[in-house]
Amino acid sequence: MNILVATSEAAPFAKTGGLADVCGVLPIELARRGHEAAVILPAFRQTRQAGIPLEPTNLRFDIPIGNKIVSGRLLESRFPGSEVPVYLVEQNDYFDRPELYREGGEDYKDNCERFVFFSRAVMEAIRLLRRPVQVIHANDWQTALIPAYLQLEYRHTHGYEDIASVFTIHNMAYQGQFWHWDMLLTGLDWKYFNWRQLEYYGGLNLLKAGVVFADTITTVSPTYAREIQTGEFGCGLEGVLASRAADLYGVLNGVDYGEWDPKQDPRLPVNFGVSNWAHGKAACKMALQREVGLPTRPEAPLLGFVGRLADQKGLDLLEPVVRQWAAEEDAQWVFLGSGEPRYQSVITALSQYCPHKVAVRIGFNNDLAHRIEAGCDIFVMPSRYEPCGLNQMYSLRYGAVPVVRTTGGLADTITDAAPEKVEAGLANGFSFQDYSPAALDNTLRRACETYRHQPKTWEQIVVTGMKQDWSWARSADTYLEIYAKTLAKHLARDPALA
């Protein structure tokens, strides 16, 4: 198949979050399976600072934006170490800025215009590149107009007739909502500004466009695909998602084991695998305790957290639990992350009050994140919602037993250490459902009791997790199945295309 992935981020060119990881690895995995894959993204300033050669092309385009015409051109590159093409849409007024979407805590006021331009440029690039495209895979609100343009404007244009569209939602909380007059920027007929298609409570909702017009919709875990059809997780679009339930799939993101593997991770003081995990983790634990200023006590369970310090990540549950444990329990905590100022202040104060039990590093440090996974006995993810999550999958490979709330991708990857699951050899962590400090506290106590008093069970849980395969190879195979189904369904709608 010939697949074009349209995205606003792709590592290592431009990144703010997990979207970049998906779009930076999936096309390479597709190419390894013999398919023609390419990526197209904006030529942000960040892409020019990535240290990867960008070659100009003679391919230029003029895009109608409202009542004006905006020009741009294509640049070309490759993913490092591969032959997978990366095309970049250059338009410096829109994309040559310090950040991708926002600056100084405020969204760029012309974000709608910027990504209308990008989406139309993608459609024009298909024609200019003269490379066959069977499936265009759009991602998040920044590219959500692409399925709409394909369906409403390009469907009967030569070269576009047999292109099927897949649209992936990486996080329902970010929808690209703008005021109604921005509909003029899209160039689409006002008749599509209605409650069934682009309108949302009087405004324009770009994510909704992708949900409505794509042939197939995916999101980043099977459980999240079900959750977003409910009022609790649908962020107002649960109705339209439920109406597309037959075309909605959940596909877990994968782990890049070239980057996340304790057997060969250069950031660790000692490398280890399944065969020598106990020795390796003991050495990494001691080194981590020294690095963050905790007493080197191998008998005390060491619990880790890496991520945003925000309600979404369960910090409102963690705060009272850590406060109580710091005063009463023989356990140590290490936090790495940044986020809401109140949580930064609270956990920093706890580390100052109990420096022998709580260590905190505000900010992000990729090397330290790896060492926390390797050195911790338990990794804590009590998320309010988690579309996919990657840290729990990193933790499994690094022998840090996850304690998670059963939501989204956490529910799909972590099997609770209930007696019957342990006996069946399926348990790889500990989980709870009720979103409350008491439920988190009880589950952490259960994990720590197992760590202290049931070493054989603990070893089984660790080894089960370390042996599991959550690689991108598995995810890529699932995407290929979805692409094939989508293309067949698209062609079946119009037998003349088959």
C-alpha positions in Angstrom: 0.0 0.0 0.0 0.9 3.7 -0.4 0.3 5.6 2.8 0.8 9.3 3.4 0.8 10.3 7.1 -0.2 14.0 7.6 0.7 15.4 11.0 1.8 18.5 12.8 4.6 16.7 14.6 7.0 13.9 13.8 10.1 13.1 15.9 12.9 14.0 15.5 11.7 16.9 13.3 9.2 18.6 15.6 7.8 17.4 18.9 5.7 18.6 21.8 4.2 15.2 22.9 3.3 11.6 22.0 1.9 12.5 18.6 5.4 13.1 17.4 6.6 9.7 18.6 3.7 7.9 16.8 4.3 9.7 13.5 8.1 9.4 13.8 8.1 5.6 14.2 4.9 4.2 12.5 6.0 5.2 8.9 9.3 3.5 9.3 7.7 0.3 10.6 5.3 0.4 7.6 8.3 0.7 5.2 10.0 -2.2 6.9 7.0 -4.3 5.9 7.4 -3.4 2.3 4.9 -0.6 2.0 5.4 2.9 0.6 5.1 5.3 3.4 5.8 9.1 3.7 5.1 11.9 6.1 4.1 15.5 5.6 4.3 18.2 8.3 4.7 21.9 8.6 8.3 23.4 8.2 8.3 24.8 11.8 11.3 26.6 13.0 11.9 23.6 15.2 12.3 21.4 12.1 15.2 23.6 10.9 16.9 23.3 14.3 16.7 19.5 14.4 20.0 19.1 12.6 18.5 17.1 9.8 19.2 18.3 6.2 16.1 19.8 4.5 16.3 20.1 0.7 14.3 22.6 -1.3 12.1 21.4 -4.1 10.6 23.3 -7.1 7.1 22.4 -5.9 5.1 25.5 -5.0 1.4 26.1 -4.4 -1.0 28.9 -3.9 -3.7 28.3 -1.3 -7.0 30.2 -0.9 -7.4 31.3 2.7 -10.6 33.3 3.1 -10.4 36.2 0.6 -6.7 36.0 0.0 -4.1 33.7 -1.6 -1.2 32.4 0.4 1.9 30.8 -1.3 4.1 28.1 0.0 6.5 25.4 -1.2 7.6 21.9 -0.3 10.9 20.9 1.3 12.1 17.3 1.4 14.0 15.2 3.9 14.3 11.6 5.2 14.0 10.1 8.6 17.5 9.6 9.9 18.8 6.1 9.2 15.9 5.3 6.7 14.7 6.0 3.2 11.2 7.1 4.3 10.5 10.5 2.8 9.5 13.5 4.9 7.9 16.4 3.2 7.6 19.8 4.9 5.2 22.6 4.0 7.1 25.9 4.1 5.3 29.1 4.8 7.4 31.2 7.1 4.7 33.7 8.2 2.7 30.7 9.6 5.4 28.3 10.8 8.7 30.2 11.4 7.8 30.9 15.1 9.5 30.1 18.4 6.9 27.4 19.3 4.5 25.1 17.4 1.1 26.1 18.7 1.4 28.6 21.5 3.8 31.1 23.1 4.0 32.7 26.5 1.1 30.5 27.7 -1.2 31.7 24.9 -2.3 29.9 21.7 -1.4 31.7 18.5 -4.4 33.7 17.5 -4.3 32.5 13.9 -4.0 28.8 14.7 -7.1 28.0 12.6 -5.7 29.9 9.6 -2.3 28.2 10.0 -3.7 24.7 9.9 -6.4 25.4 7.3 -3.4 26.4 5.1 -1.5 23.3 6.1 -4.4 20.9 5.4 -5.1 22.4 2.0 -1.3 22.3 1.2 -1.3 18.6 2.0 -4.1 18.1 -0.6 -2.2 20.0 -3.2 1.1 18.2 -2.4 -0.5 14.9 -3.3 -1.0 16.3 -6.8 2.4 18.0 -7.1 4.4 15.0 -5.8 2.9 12.7 -8.3 3.3 9.8 -6.0 0.3 7.4 -5.7 -1.5 7.6 -2.4 -4.1 5.0 -1.4 -4.5 5.9 2.3 -4.0 9.4 3.8 -3.7 9.1 7.6 -4.5 12.4 9.3 -3.8 13.0 13.0 -5.5 15.3 15.6 -7.3 18.6 15.0 -4.4 20.2 13.1 -5.1 17.9 10.1 -8.7 17.0 10.8 -9.9 19.1 7.8 -8.1 16.8 5.4 -10.8 14.0 5.4 -13.4 16.8 4.9 -11.5 18.3 1.9 -11.0 14.9 0.4 -14.7 14.0 0.7 -16.2 17.4 -0.2 -13.9 18.9 -2.8 -11.4 16.4 -4.1 -13.5 13.2 -4.3 -14.1 13.4 -8.1 -10.7 15.0 -8.9 -8.4 12.9 -11.0 -5.8 11.2 -8.8 -7.9 11.5 -5.6 -10.8 9.2 -6.4 -9.5 6.1 -4.8 -7.8 7.7 -1.8 -9.2 6.5 1.5 -8.9 8.4 4.8 -8.0 7.4 8.3 -8.2 9.9 11.2 -6.5 9.3 14.5 -7.5 11.1 17.8 -4.6 11.2 20.2 -6.4 13.1 22.9 -10.0 14.2 22.9 -9.3 17.2 25.1 -7.7 19.1 22.2 -10.3 19.7 19.5 -9.3 22.9 17.6 -12.3 25.0 18.5 -12.6 28.4 16.9 -15.3 31.1 16.4 -17.9 30.6 13.7 -16.4 33.3 11.3 -13.3 31.1 10.9 -15.5 28.9 8.8 -14.7 31.5 6.0 -11.0 30.5 6.2 -11.8 26.9 5.4 -13.3 27.7 2.0 -16.0 25.1 2.6 -19.6 25.9 1.9 -21.5 27.3 4.8 -24.1 24.5 4.4 -21.6 22.3 6.2 -21.6 24.5 9.2 -24.4 22.6 11.0 -24.7 20.5 14.1 -24.1 17.2 12.3 -20.9 18.3 10.6 -18.6 21.3 11.5 -20.6 23.3 14.0 -20.2 22.8 17.7 -22.3 25.0 20.1 -22.1 27.9 17.7 -18.4 27.6 16.9 -16.2 25.7 14.5 -14.8 22.4 15.7 -12.0 21.0 13.5 -11.7 17.7 15.3 -15.4 17.1 14.6 -14.7 17.5 10.9 -12.2 14.5 11.0 -14.7 12.4 13.0 -17.5 13.1 10.6 -15.8 12.8 7.2 -13.0 10.3 7.7 -13.6 6.8 6.3 -12.2 5.3 9.5 -11.4 6.8 12.9 -8.8 5.4 15.3 -7.6 6.3 18.7 -4.7 5.2 20.8 -6.1 2.3 22.8 -9.1 0.0 22.6 -10.5 1.1 26.0 -10.1 4.8 25.1 -12.1 4.1 21.9 -15.0 2.9 24.1 -14.5 5.6 26.7 -14.7 8.5 24.3 -18.2 7.4 23.3 -19.4 8.3 26.9 -20.1 11.7 28.5 -17.2 11.3 30.9 -14.5 11.1 28.3 -16.1 12.3 25.0 -15.5 16.0 25.8 -18.8 16.9 24.2 -18.3 14.8 21.0 -19.5 11.5 22.5 -22.6 11.5 20.4 -20.9 11.9 17.0 -18.3 9.4 18.0 -21.0 6.9 19.0 -22.7 7.4 15.7 -19.4 6.3 14.0 -18.9 3.4 16.4 -18.7 0.8 13.5 -15.8 2.8 12.0 -13.9 3.5 15.3 -10.9 1.4 16.3 -8.5 1.6 19.2 -4.8 0.8 18.5 -2.2 1.0 21.2 0.9 3.0 20.5 4.1 1.1 20.6 7.4 1.4 22.4 10.6 2.0 20.6 12.8 -0.7 22.2 15.8 0.8 20.4 15.4 3.7 22.8 13.8 1.9 25.8 15.6 -1.3 26.6 17.6 -1.8 29.9 19.8 -4.4 28.2 21.4 -1.7 26.1 20.4 1.7 27.6 23.6 3.8 27.8 22.0 6.1 30.4 22.0 3.4 33.1 24.9 2.6 35.5 24.3 -1.1 35.0 22.5 -2.8 32.1 20.2 -5.8 32.7 17.6 -8.0 31.2 15.2 -10.8 32.3 18.0 -13.1 33.2 19.7 -10.8 35.7 17.0 -8.2 36.5 17.4 -8.6 40.3 21.1 -7.7 40.3 20.7 -5.0 37.7 17.7 -3.2 39.4 19.4 -3.4 42.8 22.5 -1.6 41.3 20.3 1.0 39.5 18.2 1.6 42.6 21.2 2.3 44.7 22.6 4.7 42.0 19.3 6.5 41.7 18.9 6.9 45.4 22.3 8.5 45.5 21.6 10.7 42.4 18.4 12.2 43.9 19.7 12.4 47.5 17.7 9.6 49.1 19.3 7.2 51.7 20.6 4.0 50.0 18.1 1.6 51.6 17.6 -1.5 49.4 14.8 -2.8 51.6 12.6 0.2 51.3 10.3 0.1 48.2 11.2 3.0 45.9 8.1 4.4 44.0 8.5 6.6 40.9 6.5 9.1 39.0 7.5 10.7 35.7 5.0 13.1 33.9 3.0 16.2 34.0 2.1 17.4 37.5 -1.6 17.9 36.7 -5.1 16.6 37.6 -5.2 14.5 34.5 -2.2 12.4 35.8 -3.9 11.9 39.1 -1.9 14.4 41.2 -5.0 15.2 43.2 -5.0 11.5 44.4 -1.2 11.4 44.8 -0.9 14.5 47.0 -2.7 13.2 50.1 -1.3 9.7 49.7 2.3 10.9 49.5 1.7 13.3 52.4 0.5 10.4 54.6 3.1 8.0 53.5 5.9 10.4 54.0 4.8 10.7 57.6 4.0 7.1 58.3 5.3 4.5 55.8 8.7 3.0 55.2 8.9 3.8 51.5 10.7 6.3 49.3 9.3 8.4 46.4 11.0 10.1 43.4 9.1 12.6 41.2 10.2 14.0 37.9 8.0 16.4 36.0 6.5 19.9 35.8 3.0 21.3 35.4 0.5 23.1 37.6 2.3 25.4 40.1 0.2 24.2 43.1 1.4 20.6 42.6 5.0 21.7 42.0 4.8 23.6 45.3 3.2 20.8 47.2 5.6 18.0 46.3 8.6 20.3 46.5 7.5 21.2 50.1 7.1 17.5 50.9 10.6 16.8 49.7 11.9 19.6 51.9 9.9 18.3 54.9 10.9 14.6 54.4 14.1 14.7 52.3 14.9 11.1 53.4 11.6 9.9 51.8 10.7 12.2 49.0 12.9 13.4 46.1 11.6 15.9 43.5 13.1 17.2 40.3 11.0 19.9 38.6 11.3 20.0 34.8 12.1 17.2 32.4 15.3 15.2 32.1 15.2 12.3 29.6 18.3 10.7 31.0 16.9 10.8 34.5 13.5 9.5 33.3 15.3 6.3 32.1 17.2 5.9 35.4 13.9 6.3 37.3 12.3 3.5 35.3 15.4 1.3 35.9 15.9 2.1 39.6 12.3 2.2 40.9 10.6 -0.9 42.3 7.1 0.5 41.6 5.9 3.1 39.0 2.8 5.0 39.8 0.2 6.2 37.2 -3.1 7.0 38.9 -4.5 8.9 35.9 -7.9 10.4 35.7 -7.8 9.5 32.0 -5.0 8.2 29.8 -5.7 7.8 26.1 -2.7 5.4 25.7 0.2 6.0 28.1 3.7 4.9 27.4 5.4 5.1 30.8 3.6 2.0 32.0 5.0 0.1 29.0 8.5 1.5 29.6 8.1 0.4 33.2 7.2 -3.2 32.3 10.4 -3.6 30.2 12.5 -2.0 33.0 11.1 -4.2 35.8 9.3 -1.3 37.6 6.0 -2.8 38.5 3.2 -0.4 37.5 0.4 0.7 39.8 -2.3 2.3 37.6 -5.9 3.3 37.4 -7.9 1.2 34.9 -8.5 3.8 32.3 -7.6 4.1 28.6 -4.4 2.4 27.6 -3.6 1.6 31.2 -6.5 -0.8 31.3 -5.3 -2.4 28.1 -1.7 -3.0 29.1 -1.8 -3.7 32.9 -3.3 -6.9 34.4 -3.9 -6.7 38.1 -2.1 -9.1 40.4 -5.3 -10.7 41.7 -4.6 -14.2 42.9 -6.2 -15.9 39.9 -4.2 -13.7 37.4 -1.0 -14.4 39.3 -1.7 -18.1 39.2 -2.4 -18.0 35.5 0.9 -16.1 34.9 -0.9 -13.0 33.5 -0.3 -10.4 36.2 2.1 -7.7 35.3 1.1 -4.9 37.8 -1.5 -3.6 40.2 -4.6 -1.6 39.3 -7.7 0.1 40.8 -10.9 1.5 39.3 -12.4 4.0 41.8 -10.9 7.5 41.4 -10.1 8.2 45.0 -7.1 8.6 47.3 -8.4 5.6 49.3 -8.3 3.3 46.3 -4.8 4.4 45.3 -3.6 4.0 48.9 -5.0 0.5 49.2 -3.5 -0.6 45.9 -0.1 0.9 46.7 -0.2 -1.0 50.1 -1.1 -4.2 48.3 1.9 -3.7 45.9 4.3 -2.9 48.7 3.2 -5.9 50.8 3.8 -8.2 47.8 7.3 -6.6 47.3 8.2 -7.1 51.0 6.6 -10.4 51.9 6.0 -12.4 48.7 9.3 -12.3 46.8 8.4 -15.2 44.5 5.2 -13.6 43.4 7.0 -10.2 42.9 9.6 -11.9 40.7 6.8 -13.5 38.6 5.1 -10.2 38.2 8.3 -8.5 37.2 9.4 -11.2 34.7 5.9 -11.4 33.1 6.1 -7.7 32.4 9.7 -7.7 31.1 8.9 -10.5 28.6 5.9 -8.7 27.0 6.1 -7.2 23.6 4.6 -3.7 23.3 6.7 -2.8 20.3 5.7 -0.7 17.3 5.9 -3.9 15.2 2.7 -5.0 16.8 1.0 -1.7 16.4 2.1 -1.3 12.7 0.6 -4.7 11.8 -2.7 -3.5 13.3 -2.7 -0.3 11.4 -2.0 -2.2 8.2 -5.1 -4.3 8.8 -7.2 -1.1 9.4 -5.7 0.5 6.2 -6.7 -2.5 4.1 -10.2 -2.6 5.6 -10.6 1.1 5.0 -9.5 1.0 1.4 -11.7 -2.0 0.6 -14.7 -0.3 2.2 -14.0 2.9 0.4 -13.7 1.2 -3.0 -16.8 -0.9 -2.3 -18.9 2.3 -2.0 -18.2 3.1 -5.6 -17.6 -0.1 -7.7 -16.2 2.1 -10.5 -13.2 2.8 -8.4 -12.3 -0.8 -7.7 
